[in-house]
Amino acid sequence: MQTLWLNKGEDRRLRAGHLWVFGNEVDSKKSPLSAFTPGEAVTVRDSRGGVIGSAFVNPHSLICARLYSRAPDTELDADLLRQRLQTALALRTRLFDQPFYRLCHGEGDLLPGLIVDRFDGHLTLQLGTAGMETRRHLLADCLDELLHPASLLWDNDLASRSLEGLSRDNVLDGPVPQRLELPENGCTFTAPLLDGQKTGWFYDQRGNRQEAARYAEGADVLDIFCYAGGFGATAAARGARSVTFLDASPQAVELAGINAARNAPHLADSDAIHTLCGDAFDLLRDLYDSGKRFSLICLDPPAFIKRRKDAAQGLAAYRKINALALQLLSPGGIIASCSCSHHLPADELRHCLSQAAARQKAALRLLFAGGQGPDHPVHAAMPETAYLKCFIAQRAD
């Protein structure tokens, strides 16, 4: 294996446990990046020759190498892939009694660039790095050995693949279902796979949906950016009086309505399930102007800050959407406000809520602070992997 040499002093973060090597940290005289092939395995050494570990490299990416082992000259071969996936599977089978979860979460499972969501016999995979892409067939063989899946969806429509110089065309192996049913928190959901968002379902919010539903009894619920209705349908099943779903996607609001009716048929019978399709900012203003108010609001927007340079604009969007939501919350009501942008610190999201409450001349009692579920493990040395925030609070006037 070739050696990737680091500049003096650039080993500290890596020795503390971080897995990413950036291009400006590499000694380009001793190991010019142009000498490496995308996906190639290398040994990373500090300026004095000390071993940092083994990594796969991509000379065309800002993150030019990602460590997967602390030993030198170690290939990410079938044996190591199998070992890491077995460890990941063992954790999930301890956590869940049914095979519906995120099986592999990239750096959190020491497999940088690999996401695998399991839907019983179907797996959806995202390979975000050249290192994983070059090991696609090894990965498929390992998963077949461990799980014998009926189908694989290689979900390649990722911005990170463009940064790695990889194709973004999806690939299907086997009879991938258009939609499928999955259990969560005592409910049954229909989720879109082939044309859904991300991998088809947001397993990371499982615990937060359960927590928000504790306040659903007798509530009028508003589920903003609802996707397939995870928050709202769970609340409906827990005794909500009505539920309104809001999303820009016609497919999303259709599925949200279907999922709510399935899990709370009494609401469907009483015409207490409503769907609104359009821009969330505009629809929230319309709801306010019409005098509508809600006693439980779930706000789960997309990542408004996808790149650090967009932080100011994205923060303004978080402030605005939280303010619009909070003015629809009745006194004593509950709001669950989320962010999936790792560029938005938790304190900033909390501040968005407190600012919005102050404008309403109200206060908020924080009841719960959550994050991503344990099948999305956070790498302790990589704050970038702790991306999901959820605050549940009560309005006090």
ZANU-80729 format. One record per residue (C-alpha): residue in one letter; residue number from 1; x, y, z. Coordinates in Angstrom, 2 decimals. Layout:
! ZANU-80729
+------+-----+---------+---------+---------+
| code | pos |       x |       y |       z |
+------+-----+---------+---------+---------+
|    A | NUM |       X |       Y |       Z |
...
+------+-----+---------+---------+---------+
//
This chain:
! ZANU-80729
+------+-----+---------+---------+---------+
| code | pos |       x |       y |       z |
+------+-----+---------+---------+---------+
|    M |   1 |    0.00 |    0.00 |    0.00 |
|    Q |   2 |    1.13 |    3.53 |   -0.72 |
|    T |   3 |    1.62 |    6.03 |    2.09 |
|    L |   4 |   -0.31 |    9.25 |    2.51 |
|    W |   5 |    1.96 |   11.63 |    4.44 |
|    L |   6 |    0.58 |   14.40 |    6.63 |
|    N |   7 |    2.02 |   17.84 |    7.20 |
|    K |   8 |    3.57 |   18.55 |   10.58 |
|    G |   9 |    0.96 |   18.94 |   13.32 |
|    E |  10 |   -1.94 |   17.66 |   11.22 |
|    D |  11 |   -2.20 |   14.37 |   13.10 |
|    R |  12 |   -3.67 |   15.70 |   16.37 |
|    R |  13 |   -7.33 |   15.61 |   15.37 |
|    L |  14 |   -6.90 |   12.18 |   13.79 |
|    R |  15 |   -5.11 |   10.75 |   16.84 |
|    A |  16 |   -8.03 |   12.03 |   18.92 |
|    G |  17 |  -10.28 |    9.74 |   16.90 |
|    H |  18 |  -11.49 |   11.74 |   13.90 |
|    L |  19 |  -11.65 |    9.81 |   10.61 |
|    W |  20 |  -11.37 |   12.49 |    7.92 |
|    V |  21 |   -8.20 |   13.77 |    6.27 |
|    F |  22 |   -8.51 |   17.03 |    4.33 |
|    G |  23 |   -6.46 |   17.85 |    1.26 |
|    N |  24 |   -4.63 |   20.77 |    2.88 |
|    E |  25 |   -3.38 |   18.46 |    5.64 |
|    V |  26 |   -1.42 |   16.27 |    3.22 |
|    D |  27 |    2.29 |   16.73 |    2.51 |
|    S |  28 |    1.97 |   17.17 |   -1.24 |
|    K |  29 |    5.73 |   16.92 |   -1.79 |
|    K |  30 |    6.13 |   13.50 |   -0.18 |
|    S |  31 |    2.73 |   12.16 |   -1.34 |
|    P |  32 |    1.14 |   14.23 |   -4.13 |
|    L |  33 |   -2.56 |   13.46 |   -4.29 |
|    S |  34 |   -2.35 |   13.08 |   -8.05 |
|    A |  35 |   -0.38 |    9.87 |   -7.44 |
|    F |  36 |   -3.43 |    8.12 |   -5.97 |
|    T |  37 |   -6.43 |    6.46 |   -7.62 |
|    P |  38 |   -9.94 |    7.23 |   -6.28 |
|    G |  39 |  -10.92 |    4.52 |   -3.80 |
|    E |  40 |   -7.34 |    3.27 |   -3.32 |
|    A |  41 |   -6.37 |    2.00 |    0.15 |
|    V |  42 |   -3.42 |    3.79 |    1.77 |
|    T |  43 |   -1.53 |    3.92 |    5.04 |
|    V |  44 |   -1.71 |    7.35 |    6.65 |
|    R |  45 |    1.39 |    8.52 |    8.51 |
|    D |  46 |    2.30 |   11.67 |   10.37 |
|    S |  47 |    5.29 |   13.83 |    9.40 |
|    R |  48 |    7.64 |   11.71 |   11.52 |
|    G |  49 |    6.46 |    8.39 |   10.10 |
|    G |  50 |    4.11 |    7.45 |   12.92 |
|    V |  51 |    1.14 |    5.34 |   11.88 |
|    I |  52 |   -2.28 |    6.97 |   11.94 |
|    G |  53 |   -4.11 |    4.09 |   10.25 |
|    S |  54 |   -5.47 |    2.81 |    6.96 |
|    A |  55 |   -7.83 |    4.80 |    4.79 |
|    F |  56 |   -9.29 |    4.95 |    1.32 |
|    V |  57 |   -8.40 |    8.01 |   -0.66 |
|    N |  58 |   -9.97 |   10.24 |   -3.29 |
|    P |  59 |   -7.62 |   12.93 |   -4.65 |
|    H |  60 |  -10.56 |   14.82 |   -6.19 |
|    S |  61 |  -12.49 |   15.37 |   -2.94 |
|    L |  62 |  -12.04 |   18.00 |   -0.23 |
|    I |  63 |  -12.08 |   15.13 |    2.26 |
|    C |  64 |   -9.27 |   13.32 |    0.51 |
|    A |  65 |   -9.06 |   10.29 |    2.80 |
|    R |  66 |  -11.29 |    8.51 |    5.30 |
|    L |  67 |   -9.86 |    6.20 |    7.94 |
|    Y |  68 |  -11.45 |    2.81 |    8.49 |
|    S |  69 |   -8.72 |    1.15 |   10.58 |
|    R |  70 |   -6.05 |    2.26 |   13.06 |
|    A |  71 |   -3.68 |   -0.47 |   11.82 |
|    P |  72 |   -1.26 |    0.11 |    8.93 |
|    D |  73 |   -1.42 |   -1.67 |    5.56 |
|    T |  74 |   -4.97 |   -2.92 |    6.18 |
|    E |  75 |   -7.24 |   -3.42 |    3.20 |
|    L |  76 |  -10.98 |   -2.83 |    3.48 |
|    D |  77 |  -11.51 |   -6.32 |    2.13 |
|    A |  78 |  -14.38 |   -8.80 |    2.43 |
|    D |  79 |  -13.24 |   -9.99 |    5.88 |
|    L |  80 |  -13.12 |   -6.50 |    7.40 |
|    L |  81 |  -16.39 |   -5.47 |    5.74 |
|    R |  82 |  -18.06 |   -8.61 |    7.07 |
|    Q |  83 |  -16.70 |   -8.01 |   10.56 |
|    R |  84 |  -17.93 |   -4.41 |   10.67 |
|    L |  85 |  -21.37 |   -5.32 |    9.28 |
|    Q |  86 |  -21.72 |   -8.19 |   11.74 |
|    T |  87 |  -20.97 |   -5.81 |   14.61 |
|    A |  88 |  -23.50 |   -3.31 |   13.26 |
|    L |  89 |  -26.13 |   -6.03 |   12.85 |
|    A |  90 |  -25.57 |   -7.33 |   16.38 |
|    L |  91 |  -26.26 |   -3.87 |   17.81 |
|    R |  92 |  -29.49 |   -3.45 |   15.83 |
|    T |  93 |  -30.82 |   -6.85 |   16.79 |
|    R |  94 |  -30.31 |   -5.87 |   20.44 |
|    L |  95 |  -32.21 |   -2.64 |   19.87 |
|    F |  96 |  -35.15 |   -3.81 |   17.75 |
|    D |  97 |  -37.31 |   -6.92 |   17.68 |
|    Q |  98 |  -38.22 |   -6.49 |   14.00 |
|    P |  99 |  -35.86 |   -6.10 |   11.00 |
|    F | 100 |  -36.66 |   -2.47 |   10.23 |
|    Y | 101 |  -33.84 |   -0.05 |   11.05 |
|    R | 102 |  -30.69 |    1.63 |    9.80 |
|    L | 103 |  -28.24 |   -1.23 |    9.58 |
|    C | 104 |  -25.11 |    0.84 |    8.89 |
|    H | 105 |  -24.54 |    4.52 |    9.60 |
|    G | 106 |  -21.23 |    5.44 |    7.98 |
|    E | 107 |  -18.59 |    6.73 |   10.36 |
|    G | 108 |  -20.70 |    5.75 |   13.38 |
|    D | 109 |  -20.19 |    2.11 |   12.35 |
|    L | 110 |  -16.58 |    2.67 |   11.18 |
|    L | 111 |  -17.56 |    2.29 |    7.54 |
|    P | 112 |  -17.20 |    5.86 |    6.17 |
|    G | 113 |  -19.50 |    6.65 |    3.28 |
|    L | 114 |  -21.80 |    3.64 |    3.71 |
|    I | 115 |  -25.49 |    3.93 |    4.62 |
|    V | 116 |  -27.72 |    0.84 |    4.69 |
|    D | 117 |  -31.39 |    0.93 |    5.67 |
|    R | 118 |  -33.11 |   -2.38 |    6.23 |
|    F | 119 |  -36.76 |   -2.97 |    5.41 |
|    D | 120 |  -36.98 |   -6.67 |    6.28 |
|    G | 121 |  -35.97 |   -8.39 |    3.02 |
|    H | 122 |  -35.20 |   -5.18 |    1.17 |
|    L | 123 |  -32.07 |   -3.05 |    1.63 |
|    T | 124 |  -31.55 |    0.50 |    0.44 |
|    L | 125 |  -27.89 |    1.52 |    0.20 |
|    Q | 126 |  -26.13 |    4.84 |   -0.26 |
|    L | 127 |  -22.43 |    4.79 |   -1.17 |
|    G | 128 |  -21.16 |    8.33 |   -0.69 |
|    T | 129 |  -17.46 |    7.78 |   -1.34 |
|    A | 130 |  -15.24 |    6.37 |   -4.07 |
|    G | 131 |  -13.78 |    4.02 |   -1.49 |
|    M | 132 |  -17.14 |    2.37 |   -0.93 |
|    E | 133 |  -18.08 |    2.50 |   -4.60 |
|    T | 134 |  -15.02 |    0.48 |   -5.59 |
|    R | 135 |  -16.03 |   -2.14 |   -3.01 |
|    R | 136 |  -19.65 |   -2.35 |   -4.13 |
|    H | 137 |  -19.47 |   -6.01 |   -5.17 |
|    L | 138 |  -17.68 |   -7.04 |   -1.97 |
|    L | 139 |  -20.36 |   -5.24 |   -0.01 |
|    A | 140 |  -23.17 |   -6.93 |   -1.92 |
|    D | 141 |  -21.59 |  -10.34 |   -1.29 |
|    C | 142 |  -21.23 |   -9.65 |    2.44 |
|    L | 143 |  -24.84 |   -8.52 |    2.79 |
|    D | 144 |  -26.06 |  -11.52 |    0.84 |
|    E | 145 |  -24.11 |  -13.79 |    3.18 |
|    L | 146 |  -25.42 |  -12.06 |    6.32 |
|    L | 147 |  -29.04 |  -11.33 |    5.39 |
|    H | 148 |  -29.96 |  -12.96 |    2.05 |
|    P | 149 |  -31.96 |   -9.88 |    0.95 |
|    A | 150 |  -34.62 |  -10.21 |   -1.72 |
|    S | 151 |  -33.61 |   -6.92 |   -3.34 |
|    L | 152 |  -31.13 |   -4.05 |   -3.16 |
|    L | 153 |  -31.69 |   -0.45 |   -4.14 |
|    W | 154 |  -28.43 |    1.42 |   -4.72 |
|    D | 155 |  -29.72 |    4.93 |   -4.06 |
|    N | 156 |  -27.08 |    7.03 |   -5.81 |
|    D | 157 |  -28.86 |   10.37 |   -6.04 |
|    L | 158 |  -26.56 |   12.02 |   -3.52 |
|    A | 159 |  -24.77 |   15.35 |   -3.69 |
|    S | 160 |  -21.77 |   13.71 |   -2.02 |
|    R | 161 |  -21.36 |   11.38 |   -5.00 |
|    S | 162 |  -20.98 |   14.38 |   -7.28 |
|    L | 163 |  -18.24 |   15.69 |   -4.99 |
|    E | 164 |  -16.56 |   12.29 |   -5.26 |
|    G | 165 |  -16.89 |   12.21 |   -9.06 |
|    L | 166 |  -19.39 |    9.30 |   -9.01 |
|    S | 167 |  -22.52 |    8.60 |  -11.06 |
|    R | 168 |  -25.86 |    9.57 |   -9.51 |
|    D | 169 |  -27.96 |    7.04 |  -11.43 |
|    N | 170 |  -29.82 |    4.58 |   -9.22 |
|    V | 171 |  -29.23 |    0.84 |   -9.65 |
|    L | 172 |  -31.73 |   -1.90 |   -8.78 |
|    D | 173 |  -30.80 |   -5.48 |   -7.91 |
|    G | 174 |  -33.84 |   -7.72 |   -7.66 |
|    P | 175 |  -37.54 |   -6.82 |   -7.37 |
|    V | 176 |  -37.34 |   -3.54 |   -5.47 |
|    P | 177 |  -40.85 |   -2.62 |   -4.22 |
|    Q | 178 |  -42.33 |    0.73 |   -5.17 |
|    R | 179 |  -43.85 |    1.01 |   -1.70 |
|    L | 180 |  -43.74 |   -1.20 |    1.35 |
|    E | 181 |  -45.18 |   -1.44 |    4.83 |
|    L | 182 |  -43.10 |   -1.03 |    7.97 |
|    P | 183 |  -43.85 |   -1.13 |   11.70 |
|    E | 184 |  -42.88 |    1.68 |   14.05 |
|    N | 185 |  -43.96 |    2.57 |   17.57 |
|    G | 186 |  -46.95 |    0.26 |   17.38 |
|    C | 187 |  -48.14 |    1.72 |   14.06 |
|    T | 188 |  -47.95 |    0.48 |   10.49 |
|    F | 189 |  -46.77 |    2.84 |    7.77 |
|    T | 190 |  -46.67 |    2.74 |    4.00 |
|    A | 191 |  -43.36 |    4.20 |    2.81 |
|    P | 192 |  -42.22 |    5.01 |   -0.74 |
|    L | 193 |  -38.89 |    3.50 |   -1.76 |
|    L | 194 |  -38.24 |    4.04 |   -5.45 |
|    D | 195 |  -39.41 |    7.65 |   -5.50 |
|    G | 196 |  -39.29 |    8.61 |   -1.82 |
|    Q | 197 |  -36.99 |   11.01 |   -0.03 |
|    K | 198 |  -33.55 |    9.81 |    1.09 |
|    T | 199 |  -33.72 |    6.05 |    1.64 |
|    G | 200 |  -37.53 |    6.00 |    1.81 |
|    W | 201 |  -38.10 |    6.43 |    5.53 |
|    F | 202 |  -36.56 |    8.50 |    8.34 |
|    Y | 203 |  -35.72 |    5.91 |   10.98 |
|    D | 204 |  -33.69 |    8.53 |   12.84 |
|    Q | 205 |  -36.87 |   10.22 |   14.16 |
|    R | 206 |  -38.40 |    7.05 |   15.63 |
|    G | 207 |  -37.79 |    7.97 |   19.26 |
|    N | 208 |  -38.74 |   11.62 |   18.81 |
|    R | 209 |  -42.04 |   10.66 |   17.17 |
|    Q | 210 |  -42.79 |    8.41 |   20.12 |
|    E | 211 |  -41.97 |   11.18 |   22.58 |
|    A | 212 |  -44.11 |   13.79 |   20.79 |
|    A | 213 |  -47.05 |   11.37 |   20.72 |
|    R | 214 |  -47.13 |   11.40 |   24.53 |
|    Y | 215 |  -48.95 |   14.72 |   24.22 |
|    A | 216 |  -51.41 |   13.65 |   21.51 |
|    E | 217 |  -54.46 |   12.68 |   23.58 |
|    G | 218 |  -57.30 |   15.02 |   22.58 |
|    A | 219 |  -54.98 |   17.29 |   20.61 |
|    D | 220 |  -55.49 |   19.04 |   17.29 |
|    V | 221 |  -52.23 |   18.15 |   15.55 |
|    L | 222 |  -50.34 |   19.96 |   12.79 |
|    D | 223 |  -47.55 |   17.96 |   11.11 |
|    I | 224 |  -45.38 |   20.39 |    9.07 |
|    F | 225 |  -43.05 |   18.95 |    6.40 |
|    C | 226 |  -44.89 |   15.72 |    7.15 |
|    Y | 227 |  -43.38 |   13.45 |    4.45 |
|    A | 228 |  -45.35 |   10.18 |    4.91 |
|    G | 229 |  -46.86 |   11.32 |    8.20 |
|    G | 230 |  -44.54 |    9.79 |   10.79 |
|    F | 231 |  -45.22 |   12.36 |   13.50 |
|    G | 232 |  -48.88 |   13.05 |   12.74 |
|    A | 233 |  -50.01 |    9.46 |   12.19 |
|    T | 234 |  -48.30 |    8.34 |   15.40 |
|    A | 235 |  -50.11 |   11.13 |   17.23 |
|    A | 236 |  -53.39 |   10.12 |   15.59 |
|    A | 237 |  -52.93 |    6.55 |   16.83 |
|    R | 238 |  -52.30 |    7.90 |   20.36 |
|    G | 239 |  -55.66 |    9.65 |   20.61 |
|    A | 240 |  -55.40 |   12.96 |   18.74 |
|    R | 241 |  -58.72 |   14.68 |   18.05 |
|    S | 242 |  -57.66 |   15.77 |   14.55 |
|    V | 243 |  -54.53 |   15.84 |   12.44 |
|    T | 244 |  -53.50 |   18.15 |    9.60 |
|    F | 245 |  -50.60 |   17.23 |    7.33 |
|    L | 246 |  -48.62 |   19.81 |    5.38 |
|    D | 247 |  -46.00 |   19.16 |    2.72 |
|    A | 248 |  -44.93 |   20.42 |   -0.71 |
|    S | 249 |  -45.09 |   16.90 |   -2.16 |
|    P | 250 |  -48.48 |   15.57 |   -3.35 |
|    Q | 251 |  -47.24 |   12.01 |   -2.81 |
|    A | 252 |  -46.19 |   12.83 |    0.74 |
|    V | 253 |  -49.52 |   14.26 |    1.84 |
|    E | 254 |  -51.36 |   11.41 |    0.12 |
|    L | 255 |  -49.33 |    8.82 |    2.04 |
|    A | 256 |  -49.64 |   10.80 |    5.27 |
|    G | 257 |  -53.42 |   10.72 |    4.97 |
|    I | 258 |  -53.37 |    6.99 |    4.20 |
|    N | 259 |  -51.11 |    6.28 |    7.18 |
|    A | 260 |  -53.23 |    8.33 |    9.57 |
|    A | 261 |  -56.44 |    6.64 |    8.42 |
|    R | 262 |  -54.89 |    3.19 |    8.80 |
|    N | 263 |  -53.65 |    3.82 |   12.32 |
|    A | 264 |  -56.60 |    5.92 |   13.51 |
|    P | 265 |  -59.67 |    4.81 |   11.50 |
|    H | 266 |  -62.00 |    6.69 |   13.86 |
|    L | 267 |  -60.47 |    9.96 |   12.64 |
|    A | 268 |  -61.04 |    9.00 |    9.02 |
|    D | 269 |  -64.65 |    8.15 |    9.82 |
|    S | 270 |  -65.18 |   11.56 |   11.44 |
|    D | 271 |  -63.42 |   13.49 |    8.65 |
|    A | 272 |  -60.74 |   14.67 |   11.09 |
|    I | 273 |  -57.73 |   14.02 |    8.82 |
|    H | 274 |  -56.75 |   16.96 |    6.61 |
|    T | 275 |  -53.98 |   17.46 |    4.06 |
|    L | 276 |  -52.47 |   20.65 |    2.68 |
|    C | 277 |  -50.04 |   20.61 |   -0.25 |
|    G | 278 |  -47.83 |   23.60 |   -0.99 |
|    D | 279 |  -45.11 |   25.87 |    0.33 |
|    A | 280 |  -44.95 |   25.56 |    4.11 |
|    F | 281 |  -44.19 |   29.22 |    4.74 |
|    D | 282 |  -47.20 |   30.35 |    2.70 |
|    L | 283 |  -49.57 |   27.72 |    4.10 |
|    L | 284 |  -48.66 |   28.53 |    7.70 |
|    R | 285 |  -49.46 |   32.18 |    7.08 |
|    D | 286 |  -52.79 |   31.18 |    5.53 |
|    L | 287 |  -53.64 |   29.00 |    8.52 |
|    Y | 288 |  -52.87 |   31.85 |   10.91 |
|    D | 289 |  -54.95 |   34.32 |    8.93 |
|    S | 290 |  -57.88 |   31.89 |    8.91 |
|    G | 291 |  -57.79 |   31.69 |   12.71 |
|    K | 292 |  -56.68 |   28.06 |   12.94 |
|    R | 293 |  -54.81 |   27.01 |   16.06 |
|    F | 294 |  -53.32 |   23.69 |   17.13 |
|    S | 295 |  -52.45 |   22.09 |   20.46 |
|    L | 296 |  -49.65 |   19.86 |   19.13 |
|    I | 297 |  -47.35 |   20.98 |   16.32 |
|    C | 298 |  -44.59 |   18.83 |   14.84 |
|    L | 299 |  -42.05 |   20.72 |   12.74 |
|    D | 300 |  -39.47 |   18.63 |   10.88 |
|    P | 301 |  -38.06 |   20.73 |    8.00 |
|    P | 302 |  -35.40 |   19.68 |    5.52 |
|    A | 303 |  -31.82 |   20.80 |    6.14 |
|    F | 304 |  -31.91 |   24.54 |    5.49 |
|    I | 305 |  -28.12 |   24.65 |    6.01 |
|    K | 306 |  -26.45 |   22.10 |    3.76 |
|    R | 307 |  -23.10 |   23.90 |    3.53 |
|    R | 308 |  -21.33 |   26.02 |    6.11 |
|    K | 309 |  -21.35 |   29.03 |    3.77 |
|    D | 310 |  -25.17 |   28.90 |    3.78 |
|    A | 311 |  -25.36 |   29.20 |    7.57 |
|    A | 312 |  -26.71 |   32.77 |    7.77 |
|    Q | 313 |  -29.42 |   32.23 |    5.17 |
|    G | 314 |  -30.37 |   28.86 |    6.62 |
|    L | 315 |  -30.55 |   30.19 |   10.18 |
|    A | 316 |  -32.93 |   32.89 |    8.99 |
|    A | 317 |  -35.16 |   30.18 |    7.49 |
|    Y | 318 |  -35.15 |   28.22 |   10.77 |
|    R | 319 |  -36.09 |   31.36 |   12.67 |
|    K | 320 |  -38.91 |   32.17 |   10.28 |
|    I | 321 |  -40.44 |   28.68 |   10.15 |
|    N | 322 |  -40.34 |   28.31 |   13.94 |
|    A | 323 |  -41.95 |   31.73 |   14.37 |
|    L | 324 |  -44.72 |   30.85 |   11.90 |
|    A | 325 |  -45.34 |   27.54 |   13.65 |
|    L | 326 |  -45.33 |   28.94 |   17.14 |
|    Q | 327 |  -47.93 |   31.59 |   16.38 |
|    L | 328 |  -50.29 |   28.73 |   15.48 |
|    L | 329 |  -49.74 |   27.01 |   18.83 |
|    S | 330 |  -52.53 |   27.49 |   21.33 |
|    P | 331 |  -51.70 |   28.40 |   24.97 |
|    G | 332 |  -50.61 |   25.30 |   26.83 |
|    G | 333 |  -49.90 |   23.55 |   23.53 |
|    I | 334 |  -46.86 |   21.44 |   22.66 |
|    I | 335 |  -44.36 |   21.99 |   19.84 |
|    A | 336 |  -41.78 |   19.48 |   18.63 |
|    S | 337 |  -39.18 |   21.39 |   16.60 |
|    C | 338 |  -36.44 |   19.56 |   14.72 |
|    S | 339 |  -33.39 |   20.21 |   12.57 |
|    C | 340 |  -31.41 |   17.66 |   10.57 |
|    S | 341 |  -28.63 |   20.10 |    9.65 |
|    H | 342 |  -25.37 |   19.37 |   11.46 |
|    H | 343 |  -24.34 |   22.96 |   10.67 |
|    L | 344 |  -27.07 |   24.22 |   13.05 |
|    P | 345 |  -25.97 |   23.78 |   16.68 |
|    A | 346 |  -28.62 |   22.63 |   19.13 |
|    D | 347 |  -28.38 |   25.92 |   21.06 |
|    E | 348 |  -29.23 |   27.84 |   17.88 |
|    L | 349 |  -32.40 |   25.80 |   17.35 |
|    R | 350 |  -33.38 |   26.35 |   20.97 |
|    H | 351 |  -32.73 |   30.07 |   20.51 |
|    C | 352 |  -34.99 |   30.08 |   17.43 |
|    L | 353 |  -37.79 |   28.73 |   19.60 |
|    S | 354 |  -37.20 |   31.12 |   22.49 |
|    Q | 355 |  -37.08 |   34.13 |   20.14 |
|    A | 356 |  -40.34 |   33.05 |   18.49 |
|    A | 357 |  -42.00 |   32.65 |   21.88 |
|    A | 358 |  -40.81 |   36.07 |   23.02 |
|    R | 359 |  -42.43 |   37.67 |   19.96 |
|    Q | 360 |  -45.70 |   36.03 |   20.97 |
|    K | 361 |  -45.23 |   37.37 |   24.52 |
|    A | 362 |  -45.12 |   33.77 |   25.69 |
|    A | 363 |  -42.60 |   31.47 |   27.31 |
|    L | 364 |  -41.63 |   27.90 |   26.53 |
|    R | 365 |  -41.09 |   25.07 |   28.97 |
|    L | 366 |  -38.53 |   22.68 |   27.49 |
|    L | 367 |  -39.75 |   19.14 |   28.14 |
|    F | 368 |  -37.43 |   17.04 |   26.01 |
|    A | 369 |  -34.20 |   17.32 |   24.04 |
|    G | 370 |  -33.56 |   14.48 |   21.61 |
|    G | 371 |  -31.42 |   13.50 |   18.68 |
|    Q | 372 |  -31.05 |   10.68 |   16.22 |
|    G | 373 |  -31.95 |    7.14 |   17.23 |
|    P | 374 |  -29.33 |    4.59 |   18.35 |
|    D | 375 |  -29.36 |    2.89 |   14.95 |
|    H | 376 |  -27.76 |    6.16 |   13.75 |
|    P | 377 |  -24.79 |    6.07 |   16.15 |
|    V | 378 |  -22.73 |    9.20 |   16.67 |
|    H | 379 |  -18.95 |    8.84 |   16.40 |
|    A | 380 |  -17.75 |   10.30 |   19.70 |
|    A | 381 |  -14.78 |   12.09 |   18.09 |
|    M | 382 |  -16.80 |   13.49 |   15.18 |
|    P | 383 |  -19.40 |   16.12 |   16.10 |
|    E | 384 |  -20.32 |   16.20 |   12.39 |
|    T | 385 |  -22.07 |   12.85 |   12.85 |
|    A | 386 |  -24.48 |   14.26 |   15.48 |
|    Y | 387 |  -26.79 |   15.99 |   13.04 |
|    L | 388 |  -30.37 |   15.60 |   14.35 |
|    K | 389 |  -31.86 |   17.85 |   17.03 |
|    C | 390 |  -35.38 |   17.74 |   18.48 |
|    F | 391 |  -36.80 |   20.00 |   21.19 |
|    I | 392 |  -40.25 |   19.42 |   22.63 |
|    A | 393 |  -41.64 |   22.37 |   24.55 |
|    Q | 394 |  -44.91 |   23.66 |   26.03 |
|    R | 395 |  -46.20 |   27.14 |   25.41 |
|    A | 396 |  -46.87 |   29.08 |   28.61 |
|    D | 397 |  -48.70 |   32.41 |   28.28 |
+------+-----+---------+---------+---------+
//
